[in-house]
Amino acid sequence: MSHQRAADIRSDLSHPVVDGDGHFVEIWPLTHDEITSYVEEEGGAVLRERFLAGHAAPLDTSSALAGRTAEAARDSWLAAPSWWGWPTENVKDRATSHLPAMLYERLDEFGIDFTVLYPSMSLAFLDLMDDELAPVLCRAINRMHARLFAPYRDRIAVGALIAMNTPDAAIATLDHAVTRLDLKAGAISGHQRRTIAKVEREHGPLSPSVTRYDTYGIDSAYDYDPFWARCCELRFAPISHSSTQSHHVARSPSSYVYNHVGGLSRGHEALCKSLFLGGVTRRFPELRIGFLEGGVAWACSLFADLIGHWERRNADAIGALDPERLDVGALMAHFEDWGTPDVKAASERLRAYYSLPAGRPEQLDEFAAVGLTRASDIAGRFVPNFFFGCEADDPLVAWAFAEKINPFGVRLNAMLGSDISHWDVTDMTDPIPEAFERVESGVLSEVDFRAFAFGNAVRLHAGMNPDFFRGSVVEAAAAAELEEDPS
């Protein structure tokens, strides 16, 4: 980590620092009271009782292990949850995580001009399979946070929670957040868990449930295009902060570390692939989507993999692999010349086997929805639309800017996410020095750092909504950045 203080680093920069992913931690007893009141107001006593019965528990890392036994967890193979996730020894930072006024006052100390903040405990509401309760809870938490952070809008944008259970629910929650609460940023769930039709039909509801991930693009249960269209109409860039750690098939009932490592990046990759292959970025080229706290290495790898797969399996190239194009006679001649005695003895049986009709997919071109004519088109459907939040100590951030490594010399949109208030930030003044260490060691250039700590967050949010930073302390700088590089 740099030996310079965060505030000193910031004072020497020629640009502001925009934190694309900070956090606060709800004061849950008060939050619970307000949510309960709202749920009853919106859904009546029945819905309130469903909430109070624990169908939508918050992510409370202090008590997540209470009452849990290793035997019971293994019996149901329940993933070890996040535990002990908030600061305790650093009481000043703990208070900062709870109190908007204190966090606002300390931003200069952190070396941060503007931050986009997301909640912590209520993020669990995004994973709720209750299609009726989830949107109500999201509206409740959004209303509360809009009020709490309203005095600090010049330096803080608080992110809404957008229930994605169905497209209609997503649109309604989005409209409420943007048009009624004037919230400009927000998180969607990176997936919705859906039951598997045959399992449910033959066995009824199971506990634990057997589910699949719906990632809104390919193979979705619904057409989510109306939601993406509404995001564009409202100039709203949705972000995903979801992880597969609780439901992944390789989950561990005993180790949170096992579940957490790669959990976010796996979830982000699944969503990103789905939106790309489902043609969402083709149909909505202006849509910008963020993937937070999973780094950018997975995206660099995915981008290269998509190119490699298209080059071998596009609509024209796939024909070279059609089993019906195999010259069985020529193949059998080689078998006769070079085969072992047992191969030669089975000549007629092998001829019949290699002459069997080929199984054929319903859609031969798996890239049809993306509308590609050349490999370089992949960059145009991928790079401008996707943005990747990276923590300050991520050593692989440089991969995003490695033009000599990334195909077609692209630079992916990596952006700084401080992750303040969570367990991996032991001191809230550390993230900026940790990030700037990449410049001091020569891993990132000053141009790279500007994009990482400022420009890419501006292009994510203000690229969708030119008014995103209006009235903020970075308004002029953000406008100048977009004018200089609107991509």
N, C-alpha and C positions, 0 to 999 in steps of 0.2 A: 504494500500500500504506500502511496505517496506520503512523504513526511510533511507535506504542506497541509495547512488547515483548509477545510472546505471553503470557507468564506474567502480566504486568500486566493485559492485557485479560481474561484468565480470572479474575483475582482480583476484578475489578469486576462480573462477571456474577452474576446471581441464580440461575443454573442451571449444571449441569455441561456440559462439551463432550464429546460422543460422536462419535468419528471413525468413519464408516460404511465407510471404504475406505482403509485403510493397507496398506503392503506391506513385506515383508522379502525379501531376496535370499539364496537358498540358497548355502551353501558347497559347491559342486558336487562336488568330488572326494570329500568325505565322504558327501554325499547319494547319489552314484552307487554307492559301495560298499554302502551300506545297501539301496538299491533292488535292486541286483543279487542280494544275498543273499536278499531277500524273494521276488523273482521266482522264483528257483530253489527256494526252500522251497515256494512255492505252485504253481508250474507245471512244475517240473523243468528239466532241462538244455536241452531243446528251446526252451522259452519264454525261458529265460535267454539263450541264444544269439541268439534273435530280437531281444531287447532290445539286446544288445551289438553286433549288426550294424547298429544305427543306425536301426531302424524307428520309434523313439520318441525323437528327439533333443530335448533341452531347449532352451528359448529362451535361448541364451547370446549376448547382444548384443555382447559383446567380440569374439567369433570368428565372428559370423554371416556376415561377408563373406569369410572365409578360403577361398581356392580358388575363389571365384566370379569369373567373367569376364562382362563386359557382353555379349559375343557369345553365350555359352551361355545367359545369362538371357533374352536376346531370342529366341533360337531356340526355347526352350520357354515363353516369356512368363511366367517365374517372377517373382512380385511381389518387389520390393525389401523385405527383411526389416527388422525393428527392429535398428538397429545403434548402438553406443555409448550404451547406455541406463542405465548406472549412474554414480553420482558418482565422480569421480577427483580433482579439485583439492581438494574438501572431504573430506579423508581421515577426519575424525571422523564425518561423516555416512555415509561409505562403511562404516566399521567398524560403525556403528549399524545399518545395513541388514542386516548379517550376524549380529549378536550379540544374541540376545533379552534378555540381562541388561542390556546397555548401552541398548537401546531402552527397556526398562522404566524404567530409572533416569532417562532423559531426558524422560519424558512430561510432567512438570510444566514443564520448560523449553519444551516445545512448546505448552503451554496446553491439553493434552488430558487429560481424566480417564480415558477408556476408549476403546480402539480395537479395531475388528474388522480383523484383519490377514489378508491373503491372500498366498500365495507368488507368485513371479515366473517363474522359469525353468520350473518344473514345470507351469505353466498350459498349456503346449503339449500335455500329455497329454490334455487335454479334447478336442482336435481330432483325436485318433488314430482312424483308421478301422479299426483292428485290434480286432474285437469281443472277442477273448479277452485280449489283452494290456492294453488300456486299463483295465479294472476292476482288474486286479492292480496296475498301476502306481499307480492312485489310492489303493488300500488301503495300498500301501507308503509313499507319501509322507504319507498321513494319519497312519499309525502313528508315523512319525518326528516329524512336527510336533506331534502330541499330546504326545509325550514331552518335546520340547524346550521347549514353552511351558507345560507343566503348572505350573511354579512361579509363573507370572505371571497366573493366571486372574482375580485380583481386578481387573486393569486391562486384560487382553488376552484376546480371544477369537480363536483362530486358525481360519481357514476351511478346511474340508475340500474336496477335489475329488471331484465326483460324476460318474462316467462315465455318459453318457446314450446309449450306442450302441444299447441296447435297453431296454425297460421293466424287464425282469428284471435286467439288469446295473445299472441305475440304483437299483432297490430294494435289491439286495444291497450295493452300495457305500454307499448311504445308511444301511442298517441297521448295517453294520460301523462307520461313522463315529460314529453316534449312540449305539447300544446298547453297543458294545464299547470305543469310544475316548472317549465322553462329549464329543464335539465338538458345538457348538450352532449353528454357522454353516457355510455352505459354498457353493461355486460349481458351477453346472452349465454345460455348454457351451450357448450360445444357439442352436446348430443342430448337426445332424449332416449330414455330407456323405454322400449316397447316390449310387450309380451310377444312370444312366438305363437302364432295362430294354432299350429298343430298341437303344441304342448298344452296350451290352455284349453283347447277343444277336448282333448283326450284325458286330461288330468285335472282340469279346473285350476283355480288359484293355488299357487304353491308358495311356501315360505321356507327358505328364502326364494324369491321369485326367479324364474328363468327368463332372461331378457336379452334383447339385442340392442345395439346402438343405432339410432336413427340420426344421421348427420346432415339432413335437410337437402342434400343434393341427389346423388345416385341412390336408388332403391328406397327413397323416403316414403313413409306412409301418407304424406300429404304433399301438395304442391306449395312450396314456400315462396314462390316467385312474388305473390302479392305482398309478402313481408319485405322482401328485398326492394321491391318497387317503392314501398312506403318509406323505407330507410332513405332512399334516394330523394323522394319528394320532401321529406323532412330534413334532408341534409345531415343525416345522422350516421356516423361510422360505428357500427357495432364491434365489440371486442369479445373475445372468449377468454375466460379465466378458468376453464374446466379441466379436470383431471380424470383419468381412468382408474386412479389408484384404489377406489373403493370397490369397483366391480370388475376389474380386469381378471381374466381367467387365471393369470399367474399371481394373483394376490396372495399376500401372506397374512395369516391371522395373528402372527406374533411380532412382526417387524414393520413399523411405520416407515423406517428408512428404506426398506426393500420396496414398499409400495410407492413411496414418494419419488424415488429416483426414476426419472423417465416418465412418471405418471402424467405430467402436464404435456410434455412433448409428444407422447403417444396420442393423447386426446387431440392436440392441435393438428398433428399430421393427419389423423382420420378426418377431421372436419375440413382441412385445407384440400386434401385429395378429393373429397366428396364434392365440394363446391366447384373445384376446377373441372373434374371429369363430368360433373353434372351440367357444365356449361353456364354456371351462374355468372362468372366474370365475363363471359362472352355476351350474355344478354344484358348485363348491367356493368358496362365498362367503367362507369364512374363510381361504382361501389368500392369502398375501402374498408377492410376488415383487419382488426388487430388480434394478435395471439400473444397473451401476456404470460410472463414468468416461466416460459419453457425454453428460452434461449432461441438461437437462430440456426444452430448446426443442423437440426433436423430439417429445416426448410432448405438449406443448401443441398443437403443430400436428396431431399424429395425433388427439388428442381432438376437436378442432374438425372435422377432416376426416371422422371417423366420423359425427359428428352430421349434417354436410352430406350425406353419402352416404345415411344412413338416411332423412333427410327426403325425398329424391328417389327412393330405390330400395327402400323398405320394401315389405312384402307387398301393401299396399293401393296405394301410390303408383306402383309399377312398372307397374300395369295401364295407366296413362295413356300409357305408352311402347310398349305392345304393337302391333307393326306391323299386326296383323290388325284393329285398331280404326280404322285409317286409312280415312276416307271417300274412296275413290279417285275416285268420280264428282265430288265437290266439288273435289278437288284438280285434276282434269283441267279442270274449268270455270275455275278460276283460271289454269291454264296457257293455256287458250284466250283468256282476256281479256288476260293480261299477258305471255305468252310471246313470244319472238322467232320469226321465221318458221321457223327450223330446229326449234324446240321444237314448234310447231304441226304441222309436217309429220310429226313422229315421234309424233303423238298416240296411235295405236293401240299402237305398240311400247312407249311409256312407260306406257300403261294396263296392259299385260301385265306390265311390270317391277314396277310398284308393287302389283300384285295377287298376286305370288308368295307362297307360304306362308312364314310366319316360321320361322326357326330358333329352337328353344326349348331352354333349359337343363334339365338333370335336376332342379335345385332352383331354383324361381322366386324364393324368398325367401332371399337370401344371408345374412340376419341370423337365420334360423330358430333356429340353435343358441344364440343369445344370449338369446332370449325377451324381446323388447322390445315394449311396447305404446305407449310414447311416447318422444319424444326424450330427455327427462330421465332415463329409465331407463338410458341409456348412462353417465351419471355414476355411477350406483349399481353398475354392472358394471366400472367402470374405476378411479375415484378411490380407493376403499378398498383395492384389491388391489395396486396398482403403486406402487413407490417408486424414486426416481431419484437416483443418486449424482452429485454435481456437484463439480468441483474448485474450490478456494478462489478462483481468479482468474477463474472463469467469469462474464462480465458479463451473461449472460442468465438467471441464477438468479431474478431478480425476476419474470420472466414466470410462474413457477409460482404466485406469490402475488398476481398481478394480477387480482383479482376483477372489476374493471370490464372486463377484456378477455376472460378465459376464459368460455366459455359456461356459463350457469347460475350464474355467480359462484363457480365452484369454485376451490379452492386445491389444486394438485397437490403430492405428497409429495416435494419436493426435500430432499436431505440432504447434508451435508458429507462429502466424501471427500478426505482430505489428500493421498493418492497419494505419501506419503513413501517414499523409497528409489528412486524413478524419476527419469528425466532431467529432467522438467519441474518438479521441486522442487529448486532449487539449494541451498537452505538449509532444513533441517527445522523451523526456527523461523518460517518465513515463512507457512505456510498460514493460521494463525488471524488474524494481522494482515491478510492479503490478503482473507479472508472478511469480517472486521469492517469493512473499509473501506466496504463497501456500506451499513452502518449510519451511519457517519460522513458519508457523502455524501448520505444521505437516500434511497437507492434501496431499502433494506430498513428496515422498522421493527424495534424491539427484539422485538416479538412475532414478526415474520417470522424474525428471526435465531434466536430460541429454537427455533422449529420446525425451522429449517434445521440448526442445530448441535447439537440435542439431541432434541427431541420426535419428529421423524419417524423417526430411527434407532431410538428406543425403540419406536415403534409398529410398525415393520417386524419387529423381532426379538421383543420382549416381547409384541407384539400376537398373535403366533403362540404364543409360549412365555412365559407369565408368570414362569417361573423363569429366564429367560435371564440376567438380571443378579443373580440370587441369589448372595450371597457377594462381590459386587464393590463397589467404592468408590462406585458410583452406585446401589446397590440401592434405598435409600429414595427418592431423587429420581425414579428410573424408576417405582417403584410409584405415587408420588404423581402423576406425569405421566399414567400410564394411568388412574388413578382420576378425574382431572380431565377427560381427553379420551380415551376409549377407542376412538374411531373409527379 
